[in-house]
């Protein structure tokens, strides 16, 4: 029993790292596992794993999120851009630029915090399922205000908790595109295990799973004018309604899942899973039950190609989010080093 819950979800990690834990399975990335990740660096090649943050472009792919906007910063009445300093002193030569940016935290390459997705659950055993997040943190008390009142800010489980771990460890690449191409496939447990077996990929406790599907190259090819229908009907996603996939995520002890697609799993539709209906069962399982962060819309193409050319799957991943207190997600510019 803790301050917030008497009963924890079956198979969850609630309380495993203390009743006030807000980092989830990031706790598994110990100094020893960081050293093991560093040992995967053989060539010293580094790869930028972020899309340009103004992609996909527009809001057709996800109507509630919009591209970044650059806005002016003012010095008195002057826009502080190409600003020529004039202090009336001989020899003044400085010219300066500055700006403000309006940025949707999960528009492009991103991390989900542990309060991005919660679930209804009867944590106090009174027979009534109530909305809550990982480790029993609750709407209103810990995250935002009461549902629908528009109050923002995570006083618990904000993305800054992930940033404080530095997010550096061993990445493991699974190249789904090499097996399924651009076909829209909901990859089930048997198919995923077949890919891992064919490619000799092993996922161990503390690893950060990376799924390359080809979505990133498709987005880039659309040059900021995305064909949402084509994107949502192309490339592999994990089948979150296959309970064996969810159990595999639990059993491996992986710490994060990242993908070059929009949601790791299919983000359209819903179905029955683990005692109730869900639109995003992998999100619910990872963020709510296990404390496994999800990364989406990453640029994995170049790294996946080079790893496959070298018959490798492991690399050093460095990917801290913005240390923005209270945010439920964050843009990220990850680096993969081999």
The 8 nearest C-alpha neighbors of each residue, nearest first, counted from 0:
[[1, 5, 4, 2, 6, 3, 18, 7],
 [2, 0, 3, 4, 18, 5, 14, 19],
 [1, 3, 4, 0, 18, 5, 135, 19],
 [4, 2, 1, 135, 136, 5, 122, 123],
 [5, 3, 122, 123, 1, 6, 135, 0],
 [4, 6, 0, 123, 122, 1, 7, 124],
 [7, 5, 122, 4, 123, 124, 8, 0],
 [6, 8, 122, 9, 13, 5, 4, 11],
 [9, 7, 11, 10, 288, 6, 120, 122],
 [8, 10, 11, 7, 288, 6, 12, 273],
 [9, 11, 8, 12, 288, 249, 289, 7],
 [10, 12, 288, 289, 8, 9, 13, 7],
 [13, 11, 289, 15, 14, 288, 10, 290],
 [14, 12, 134, 11, 15, 7, 133, 288],
 [13, 15, 18, 17, 16, 12, 134, 20],
 [14, 16, 12, 13, 17, 18, 20, 23],
 [17, 15, 14, 20, 18, 26, 23, 13],
 [18, 16, 14, 20, 19, 15, 13, 21],
 [17, 19, 14, 20, 1, 16, 134, 13],
 [20, 18, 17, 21, 134, 14, 16, 1],
 [19, 21, 17, 18, 16, 22, 23, 14],
 [20, 22, 156, 23, 160, 19, 155, 134],
 [23, 21, 25, 20, 160, 161, 24, 26],
 [24, 22, 290, 25, 21, 26, 291, 20],
 [23, 25, 26, 254, 290, 27, 291, 22],
 [24, 26, 27, 23, 28, 22, 254, 164],
 [27, 25, 24, 28, 23, 22, 29, 16],
 [26, 28, 205, 25, 24, 29, 254, 204],
 [29, 27, 205, 26, 25, 32, 168, 33],
 [28, 30, 32, 31, 27, 33, 26, 205],
 [31, 29, 33, 32, 34, 28, 35, 168],
 [32, 30, 34, 29, 33, 35, 28, 36],
 [33, 31, 35, 29, 34, 30, 28, 36],
 [32, 34, 168, 36, 30, 35, 31, 37],
 [35, 33, 37, 31, 36, 32, 30, 38],
 [34, 36, 32, 38, 33, 37, 31, 39],
 [37, 35, 169, 33, 315, 168, 38, 34],
 [36, 38, 34, 39, 35, 40, 315, 33],
 [37, 39, 35, 36, 40, 34, 41, 315],
 [40, 38, 37, 314, 36, 41, 315, 337],
 [41, 39, 337, 38, 37, 43, 42, 336],
 [42, 40, 337, 43, 39, 38, 44, 336],
 [43, 41, 44, 337, 40, 336, 45, 39],
 [42, 44, 337, 41, 40, 336, 45, 39],
 [45, 43, 337, 42, 336, 46, 40, 41],
 [46, 44, 336, 335, 43, 334, 337, 47],
 [47, 45, 335, 334, 48, 302, 336, 44],
 [46, 48, 334, 49, 333, 335, 45, 332],
 [49, 47, 298, 333, 334, 299, 297, 46],
 [50, 48, 298, 332, 297, 108, 47, 333],
 [49, 51, 298, 52, 108, 297, 54, 48],
 [52, 50, 53, 54, 49, 107, 108, 55],
 [51, 53, 107, 54, 50, 108, 67, 49],
 [52, 54, 66, 51, 56, 67, 55, 107],
 [55, 53, 56, 52, 51, 223, 107, 50],
 [54, 56, 223, 218, 225, 53, 107, 57],
 [57, 55, 223, 54, 224, 53, 66, 225],
 [58, 56, 59, 66, 65, 55, 224, 223],
 [57, 59, 62, 61, 65, 60, 64, 56],
 [58, 60, 61, 62, 227, 57, 225, 226],
 [59, 61, 227, 58, 62, 225, 55, 57],
 [60, 62, 58, 59, 63, 64, 65, 106],
 [63, 61, 58, 59, 64, 60, 65, 57],
 [62, 64, 61, 65, 58, 59, 106, 60],
 [65, 63, 62, 106, 61, 58, 103, 66],
 [64, 66, 58, 57, 106, 103, 67, 63],
 [67, 65, 53, 57, 56, 68, 106, 64],
 [68, 66, 102, 101, 53, 100, 65, 103],
 [69, 67, 101, 100, 70, 66, 102, 99],
 [68, 70, 100, 99, 98, 101, 67, 71],
 [71, 69, 99, 98, 100, 68, 72, 101],
 [72, 70, 98, 99, 78, 73, 69, 79],
 [71, 73, 98, 79, 78, 99, 97, 70],
 [74, 72, 78, 79, 77, 75, 76, 71],
 [73, 75, 77, 79, 76, 78, 72, 82],
 [74, 76, 77, 73, 78, 79, 72, 82],
 [77, 75, 74, 73, 78, 79, 72, 71],
 [78, 76, 74, 73, 75, 79, 82, 72],
 [79, 77, 73, 80, 72, 71, 74, 76],
 [78, 80, 73, 82, 72, 96, 74, 97],
 [81, 79, 96, 82, 78, 97, 95, 98],
 [82, 80, 96, 95, 94, 83, 79, 78],
 [81, 83, 80, 95, 94, 79, 84, 96],
 [84, 82, 94, 93, 85, 81, 95, 92],
 [83, 85, 93, 94, 82, 86, 91, 92],
 [84, 86, 87, 83, 91, 88, 92, 93],
 [85, 87, 88, 84, 91, 89, 83, 90],
 [88, 86, 85, 89, 91, 90, 84, 92],
 [87, 89, 86, 91, 90, 85, 84, 92],
 [90, 88, 91, 87, 86, 92, 85, 84],
 [89, 91, 92, 88, 87, 93, 85, 86],
 [92, 90, 89, 88, 93, 85, 84, 86],
 [93, 91, 90, 94, 84, 83, 85, 89],
 [94, 92, 84, 83, 91, 95, 82, 85],
 [93, 95, 83, 82, 81, 84, 92, 96],
 [94, 96, 82, 81, 80, 93, 83, 97],
 [97, 95, 80, 81, 79, 82, 98, 94],
 [96, 98, 80, 79, 72, 95, 99, 71],
 [99, 97, 71, 72, 70, 69, 100, 96],
 [98, 100, 70, 69, 71, 72, 101, 97],
 [101, 99, 69, 68, 70, 102, 98, 67],
 [102, 100, 68, 67, 69, 99, 103, 70],
 [101, 103, 67, 104, 100, 68, 66, 106],
 [104, 102, 106, 105, 64, 65, 67, 101],
 [103, 105, 329, 330, 328, 102, 106, 109],
 [106, 104, 109, 103, 107, 328, 329, 330],
 [105, 107, 103, 64, 104, 65, 66, 108],
 [106, 108, 52, 105, 296, 109, 54, 55],
 [109, 107, 296, 297, 49, 330, 295, 331],
 [110, 108, 330, 331, 329, 105, 294, 295],
 [109, 111, 294, 329, 328, 293, 112, 330],
 [112, 110, 328, 293, 115, 292, 294, 113],
 [111, 113, 158, 327, 328, 115, 114, 157],
 [112, 114, 286, 115, 156, 290, 133, 292],
 [115, 113, 112, 116, 156, 132, 327, 117],
 [114, 116, 112, 327, 113, 111, 117, 328],
 [117, 115, 114, 283, 286, 287, 282, 113],
 [118, 116, 132, 287, 131, 283, 114, 115],
 [119, 117, 130, 131, 120, 132, 287, 283],
 [118, 120, 130, 129, 128, 131, 121, 117],
 [121, 119, 128, 129, 122, 118, 130, 131],
 [120, 122, 128, 127, 124, 123, 129, 126],
 [123, 121, 6, 4, 124, 120, 5, 7],
 [122, 124, 5, 4, 125, 121, 6, 3],
 [123, 125, 126, 121, 122, 6, 5, 127],
 [126, 124, 127, 123, 121, 122, 128, 5],
 [125, 127, 124, 121, 128, 123, 122, 120],
 [128, 126, 121, 125, 129, 124, 120, 123],
 [129, 127, 121, 120, 119, 126, 130, 122],
 [128, 130, 119, 120, 121, 127, 131, 118],
 [131, 129, 119, 118, 120, 137, 117, 138],
 [132, 130, 137, 117, 118, 136, 135, 119],
 [131, 133, 117, 136, 287, 135, 114, 137],
 [132, 134, 287, 135, 136, 288, 113, 290],
 [133, 135, 13, 136, 132, 14, 18, 20],
 [136, 134, 133, 3, 132, 4, 131, 137],
 [137, 135, 132, 131, 134, 141, 133, 3],
 [136, 138, 131, 141, 140, 132, 135, 142],
 [139, 137, 142, 140, 141, 143, 145, 131],
 [140, 138, 144, 145, 143, 142, 141, 137],
 [139, 141, 138, 137, 142, 144, 143, 136],
 [140, 142, 154, 137, 155, 139, 138, 136],
 [143, 141, 153, 138, 139, 154, 140, 152],
 [144, 142, 151, 152, 150, 139, 153, 138],
 [143, 145, 139, 150, 148, 138, 146, 142],
 [144, 146, 139, 148, 138, 147, 143, 150],
 [147, 145, 148, 144, 138, 139, 149, 143],
 [146, 148, 149, 145, 144, 150, 143, 139],
 [147, 149, 150, 146, 145, 144, 143, 151],
 [150, 148, 147, 151, 144, 146, 143, 145],
 [151, 149, 144, 143, 148, 152, 145, 147],
 [152, 150, 143, 149, 144, 153, 142, 325],
 [151, 153, 325, 143, 326, 142, 154, 150],
 [152, 154, 325, 142, 157, 155, 143, 326],
 [153, 155, 141, 142, 325, 152, 157, 156],
 [154, 156, 153, 141, 157, 142, 21, 136],
 [155, 157, 21, 113, 114, 153, 158, 160],
 [158, 156, 325, 153, 326, 327, 159, 155],
 [157, 159, 112, 160, 161, 326, 327, 328],
 [160, 158, 322, 162, 324, 161, 157, 323],
 [161, 159, 158, 163, 162, 22, 157, 21],
 [160, 162, 159, 158, 163, 164, 22, 166],
 [163, 161, 159, 319, 165, 320, 164, 322],
 [162, 164, 160, 165, 161, 159, 322, 166],
 [163, 165, 162, 166, 161, 25, 160, 319],
 [166, 164, 319, 162, 163, 167, 161, 318],
 [167, 165, 319, 318, 164, 317, 168, 162],
 [166, 168, 317, 316, 165, 318, 33, 169],
 [167, 169, 33, 36, 316, 315, 170, 32],
 [170, 168, 36, 315, 206, 314, 316, 207],
 [169, 171, 207, 314, 316, 313, 315, 208],
 [172, 170, 313, 208, 312, 209, 207, 169],
 [171, 173, 209, 312, 210, 174, 313, 208],
 [174, 172, 210, 175, 209, 211, 171, 312],
 [175, 173, 211, 176, 177, 210, 172, 303],
 [174, 176, 212, 178, 177, 211, 173, 179],
 [175, 177, 212, 180, 179, 178, 174, 213],
 [176, 178, 175, 174, 180, 179, 212, 211],
 [179, 177, 176, 175, 180, 194, 174, 212],
 [178, 180, 176, 182, 177, 175, 181, 235],
 [179, 181, 176, 182, 177, 178, 234, 213],
 [180, 182, 234, 233, 179, 183, 213, 176],
 [183, 181, 234, 233, 180, 184, 179, 235],
 [184, 182, 233, 234, 235, 232, 181, 185],
 [185, 183, 235, 186, 182, 236, 234, 179],
 [184, 186, 238, 236, 237, 235, 187, 183],
 [187, 185, 237, 238, 184, 190, 236, 191],
 [188, 186, 238, 190, 189, 191, 241, 185],
 [187, 189, 191, 244, 190, 243, 192, 186],
 [190, 188, 192, 191, 187, 193, 186, 194],
 [191, 189, 193, 187, 188, 192, 186, 194],
 [192, 190, 188, 194, 193, 189, 187, 186],
 [191, 193, 195, 189, 194, 190, 196, 188],
 [192, 194, 190, 196, 191, 195, 197, 189],
 [195, 193, 191, 197, 196, 192, 198, 190],
 [194, 196, 200, 192, 198, 193, 197, 199],
 [195, 197, 193, 199, 194, 198, 192, 200],
 [198, 196, 194, 195, 199, 193, 200, 192],
 [199, 197, 195, 196, 200, 194, 310, 173],
 [198, 200, 196, 197, 195, 201, 194, 312],
 [201, 199, 195, 198, 312, 196, 202, 173],
 [200, 202, 203, 199, 195, 171, 196, 312],
 [203, 201, 206, 251, 200, 171, 204, 253],
 [204, 202, 206, 251, 205, 201, 253, 252],
 [203, 205, 252, 253, 206, 251, 202, 27],
 [204, 206, 253, 27, 28, 254, 252, 203],
 [207, 205, 253, 169, 204, 203, 254, 170],
 [208, 206, 170, 255, 254, 253, 171, 169],
 [207, 209, 256, 171, 170, 255, 257, 206],
 [210, 208, 172, 257, 258, 171, 256, 173],
 [211, 209, 258, 173, 172, 257, 174, 212],
 [210, 212, 174, 175, 259, 258, 299, 213],
 [211, 213, 176, 175, 235, 214, 234, 210],
 [214, 212, 215, 216, 176, 211, 234, 217],
 [215, 213, 217, 260, 216, 212, 259, 218],
 [216, 214, 218, 217, 213, 259, 298, 219],
 [217, 215, 219, 218, 214, 213, 220, 300],
 [216, 218, 214, 220, 215, 219, 213, 221],
 [219, 217, 215, 221, 216, 220, 55, 214],
 [218, 220, 216, 221, 222, 217, 215, 223],
 [219, 221, 217, 218, 222, 216, 223, 215],
 [220, 222, 225, 218, 219, 224, 223, 217],
 [223, 221, 219, 220, 224, 218, 225, 56],
 [222, 224, 56, 55, 221, 54, 225, 57],
 [225, 223, 221, 222, 56, 226, 57, 55],
 [226, 224, 221, 227, 223, 55, 56, 218],
 [225, 227, 229, 228, 230, 224, 221, 59],
 [226, 228, 60, 230, 229, 225, 59, 231],
 [229, 227, 231, 230, 226, 232, 60, 233],
 [230, 228, 232, 227, 226, 231, 233, 225],
 [229, 231, 227, 233, 232, 228, 226, 214],
 [230, 232, 228, 229, 233, 227, 60, 183],
 [231, 233, 229, 230, 183, 228, 234, 182],
 [232, 234, 183, 230, 182, 181, 231, 229],
 [235, 233, 181, 183, 182, 212, 214, 213],
 [234, 236, 184, 183, 212, 185, 186, 182],
 [237, 235, 264, 185, 263, 265, 186, 184],
 [236, 238, 264, 186, 185, 239, 263, 187],
 [239, 237, 185, 187, 186, 240, 241, 264],
 [238, 240, 281, 280, 241, 237, 264, 244],
 [239, 241, 238, 242, 272, 280, 270, 271],
 [240, 242, 243, 239, 244, 238, 187, 188],
 [241, 243, 245, 244, 240, 246, 239, 272],
 [242, 244, 246, 241, 245, 188, 247, 187],
 [245, 243, 247, 188, 242, 246, 241, 248],
 [246, 244, 242, 248, 243, 247, 249, 281],
 [245, 247, 249, 243, 248, 244, 250, 242],
 [246, 248, 250, 244, 249, 245, 251, 243],
 [249, 247, 245, 246, 251, 250, 244, 253],
 [248, 250, 246, 247, 251, 252, 245, 289],
 [249, 251, 247, 252, 248, 246, 253, 204],
 [252, 250, 253, 248, 204, 249, 203, 247],
 [251, 253, 204, 250, 249, 205, 254, 203],
 [254, 252, 206, 205, 204, 251, 207, 255],
 [253, 255, 24, 291, 205, 207, 25, 206],
 [256, 254, 292, 207, 291, 293, 253, 208],
 [257, 255, 208, 293, 209, 207, 294, 292],
 [258, 256, 294, 209, 293, 295, 210, 208],
 [259, 257, 210, 295, 260, 263, 209, 297],
 [258, 260, 296, 297, 215, 298, 214, 295],
 [261, 259, 296, 214, 258, 262, 295, 263],
 [262, 260, 296, 295, 263, 259, 258, 266],
 [261, 263, 264, 295, 260, 266, 265, 258],
 [264, 262, 258, 236, 260, 237, 261, 295],
 [265, 263, 237, 236, 262, 266, 239, 238],
 [264, 266, 267, 236, 262, 263, 237, 238],
 [265, 267, 264, 262, 279, 268, 278, 261],
 [268, 266, 265, 269, 278, 279, 231, 264],
 [269, 267, 278, 266, 270, 265, 279, 277],
 [270, 268, 278, 277, 276, 267, 279, 271],
 [271, 269, 276, 277, 272, 278, 240, 268],
 [270, 272, 276, 275, 277, 273, 274, 269],
 [271, 273, 275, 274, 276, 240, 270, 277],
 [274, 272, 275, 271, 242, 276, 280, 284],
 [273, 275, 272, 271, 276, 277, 120, 270],
 [276, 274, 271, 272, 273, 277, 270, 119],
 [275, 277, 271, 270, 272, 269, 278, 274],
 [276, 278, 269, 279, 280, 270, 271, 275],
 [277, 279, 269, 268, 280, 270, 266, 276],
 [278, 280, 282, 277, 281, 283, 266, 269],
 [281, 279, 283, 239, 282, 277, 284, 278],
 [282, 280, 284, 239, 283, 279, 285, 264],
 [283, 281, 285, 279, 280, 284, 286, 116],
 [282, 284, 280, 287, 281, 286, 285, 116],
 [283, 285, 281, 288, 282, 287, 280, 286],
 [286, 284, 291, 289, 282, 283, 288, 290],
 [285, 287, 290, 113, 291, 283, 282, 288],
 [286, 288, 133, 283, 117, 132, 284, 285],
 [289, 287, 11, 284, 285, 286, 290, 133],
 [288, 290, 285, 12, 11, 291, 286, 287],
 [289, 291, 23, 286, 24, 285, 288, 287],
 [292, 290, 285, 255, 254, 286, 289, 24],
 [293, 291, 255, 111, 286, 112, 290, 113],
 [294, 292, 256, 111, 257, 255, 110, 291],
 [295, 293, 257, 110, 109, 111, 256, 258],
 [294, 296, 258, 261, 297, 109, 257, 259],
 [297, 295, 259, 108, 260, 261, 107, 258],
 [296, 298, 259, 108, 49, 295, 48, 258],
 [297, 299, 48, 49, 50, 215, 259, 300],
 [298, 300, 302, 48, 303, 301, 297, 211],
 [301, 299, 303, 302, 298, 304, 213, 216],
 [302, 300, 304, 303, 299, 305, 46, 298],
 [301, 303, 305, 304, 299, 300, 306, 46],
 [304, 302, 306, 300, 301, 305, 299, 307],
 [305, 303, 301, 307, 302, 306, 300, 308],
 [306, 304, 308, 302, 307, 303, 309, 301],
 [305, 307, 311, 309, 303, 308, 304, 312],
 [308, 306, 310, 304, 309, 305, 311, 303],
 [309, 307, 305, 306, 310, 304, 311, 303],
 [308, 310, 306, 307, 311, 305, 312, 304],
 [311, 309, 307, 308, 306, 312, 198, 305],
 [310, 312, 306, 309, 307, 313, 308, 314],
 [311, 313, 172, 171, 306, 200, 314, 310],
 [314, 312, 171, 170, 311, 172, 39, 169],
 [313, 315, 337, 170, 39, 169, 336, 316],
 [314, 316, 169, 336, 36, 335, 170, 37],
 [317, 315, 335, 170, 168, 167, 169, 334],
 [316, 318, 167, 334, 333, 166, 335, 319],
 [319, 317, 333, 166, 334, 316, 167, 320],
 [318, 320, 166, 162, 165, 317, 321, 331],
 [321, 319, 331, 162, 329, 322, 330, 318],
 [320, 322, 323, 329, 162, 319, 330, 331],
 [323, 321, 159, 162, 320, 324, 158, 163],
 [322, 324, 321, 159, 326, 325, 158, 157],
 [325, 323, 159, 326, 157, 322, 158, 153],
 [324, 326, 153, 152, 157, 154, 323, 327],
 [327, 325, 157, 328, 158, 324, 323, 152],
 [326, 328, 112, 157, 115, 158, 114, 325],
 [329, 327, 111, 112, 104, 326, 110, 158],
 [328, 330, 104, 110, 109, 320, 321, 105],
 [329, 331, 109, 104, 108, 105, 320, 110],
 [330, 332, 320, 109, 333, 108, 329, 318],
 [331, 333, 49, 48, 318, 334, 47, 330],
 [334, 332, 318, 48, 317, 331, 49, 47],
 [333, 335, 47, 317, 46, 48, 316, 318],
 [334, 336, 316, 46, 45, 315, 314, 317],
 [337, 335, 45, 315, 44, 314, 40, 46],
 [336, 40, 314, 44, 41, 42, 43, 39]]
